[in-house]
Amino acid sequence: MSLPPDRMLAALAMAQLGMVAPPLEESYAGGSAKTIGLALLLLAQDVAGAPARRARVEARASELLAEAGATVPVGHDARLDALDALLASTADRDLERRILDLYVEMSEVAFVAPPALPT
């Protein structure tokens, strides 16, 4: 069986929540089993959305660097380093705000919303 990582994590989570946790319902172990199941669901959600989030942030970073006339390096970390250097060196308040807005967006897309509990 060859499942993508997000689907494998989701399947493990559902097995944990549907088969392991219910028999242990009112015990500490049952609470732990539910917590592990929910953590696996969060990981599955994060894994599934990570490539799109990363691509969106990289595209925005590249746009900001290009608009400022800076070299757009290859690679996520190199782009972030270039943004940091641009932010440190610019006197353009609008550009500073746009870079900081991008940093905020990067933080917001990194947040993984808790999934709905299975019923």
N, C-alpha and C positions, 0 to 999 in steps of 0.2 A: 504494500500500500504506500503510495507516494502522495502525500498531501502537502500543500504549501504550508509554511509555518503558522500563518494566521488561522487557517482551518484546523490544523492539528491542535493548536492551543485552545481554540473554541471547543473542539470535541472533548479534549481533556477536562475543560471547565464544566461542560454539561454533564459528563460522566461523574465528576466530583459532586456537583450539585444535585444530580438526579439519583445517583446510586449510593454514594458514600455518606453524604450528609443526612439524608432522611432517617436512616435507622439510628443515628446518633443524636436525634433531634434535640433533646433537652439537656445534653451534656456539654461539658467544655470542649470535648473532642468534636462534637457536632458543630459548635460555633467555629472552631478552627477549620473544619472541613469546608464550611460555607465561605470563610474568609479566603481560603486557598482557591476555591472555585471562582470567587469574584475577582481575585487577583489574576487568575488565568484569563478570565474574560477581558479584563483591562489590557493585559499584555497582547491578546489576540487583536483587539481593536487598535492598539497602538501600532502593532506590526503591519496590519492591513493598510493603515493610512500613512505610514511613514514615507514611502517613496514619493507620493504626491505632495506631501507637505515639504519635503526637502527640495523637490524640483521647483515648487512655487517660490520658495525663499531664495534659491539659487538664481532663478530668473530675475527676481526683483533686485537682488544684489548686483547682478550683472548690469541691469538697466541703470541703476544709480551710478555705478562706476563709469559706465560708458558716457552717460550724460555729463558727468563731471570731467570728462576728458582723461580719466585714469585708465591704465591698462587693466583689462579684465583677465585675471589669471585663470588657469584651469584648475578645477578642484574646489570643493566646498570650503575646506579650511583655508586655502589660499585666498579665496574671495572674502572670507570673513576677516582675515588679516589685512587685506587691502582696504576693506571698509573701515576697519579700526584706524589704519594709518590715514585714510582720507578724513575721517572725523577729527583726528588729532591735528591735522594740518590745515583744515579749511577755516576761512573766516566768513564763509557764506552761511548766514543764519538759517536760510531756507533749506540748504543742503544738510546742515546739521540736524534740523528737525526731521527731515525725511529719513535720514539714516537712523536716528533714534526711534522714529515710528516703525521702521523695519525691524529693529531690535525688539520692540514691543510685540509686533506681529509674530516674530519668531518665537517669543515666549508664549504667546497665546496659542499658536498652533501646536506647541509642544505639550499643552495640557490635554490630558486624556479624560474625557467625561465619563463618569461611572455609568455602566450599562444598567438597564432595567433588570430587576430581579426576575428570574424565571418563576412562573406560578405553577 
